[in-house]
Amino acid sequence: MKHIGALQAVVTADLSEREPTAAELDAIEDEMPLIAAEVELLDVQISLLDRPVSELDARRIRRARRQVLAARRELTNRAAPVTGVGA
């Protein structure tokens, strides 16, 4: 039986051994409020999968959605370039 295998060494780096760069860590840190808000929304949605939604639960969902939207707005406003009026 003939063995079939790679004849050359791997050229690309193994991505599982690569550490994040400082810029990637900074980007994650900037997005942490949005990530936390999305996790909170997901927690609320998961908690309501197997039961009917009460008025209190509906408020929790609305609050979590508003937090996600506010975090997205804040992140977008920080990333948007500042331009003059009428520019």
Contacts in CASP RR format, 6 or more apart in sequence:
PFRMAT RR
TARGET T0000
AUTHOR 0000-0000-0000
METHOD contacts of the structure
MODEL  1
MKHIGALQAVVTADLSEREPTAAELDAIEDEMPLIAAEVELLDVQISLLD
RPVSELDARRIRRARRQVLAARRELTNRAAPVTGVGA
20 28 0 8 1.000
28 35 0 8 1.000
30 75 0 8 1.000
30 78 0 8 1.000
31 75 0 8 1.000
33 71 0 8 1.000
33 74 0 8 1.000
33 75 0 8 1.000
34 68 0 8 1.000
34 71 0 8 1.000
34 72 0 8 1.000
34 75 0 8 1.000
36 71 0 8 1.000
37 64 0 8 1.000
37 67 0 8 1.000
37 68 0 8 1.000
37 70 0 8 1.000
37 71 0 8 1.000
38 68 0 8 1.000
38 71 0 8 1.000
40 64 0 8 1.000
40 67 0 8 1.000
41 61 0 8 1.000
41 64 0 8 1.000
41 65 0 8 1.000
41 67 0 8 1.000
41 68 0 8 1.000
44 57 0 8 1.000
44 60 0 8 1.000
44 61 0 8 1.000
44 64 0 8 1.000
45 61 0 8 1.000
47 57 0 8 1.000
48 57 0 8 1.000
48 61 0 8 1.000
53 61 0 8 1.000
END
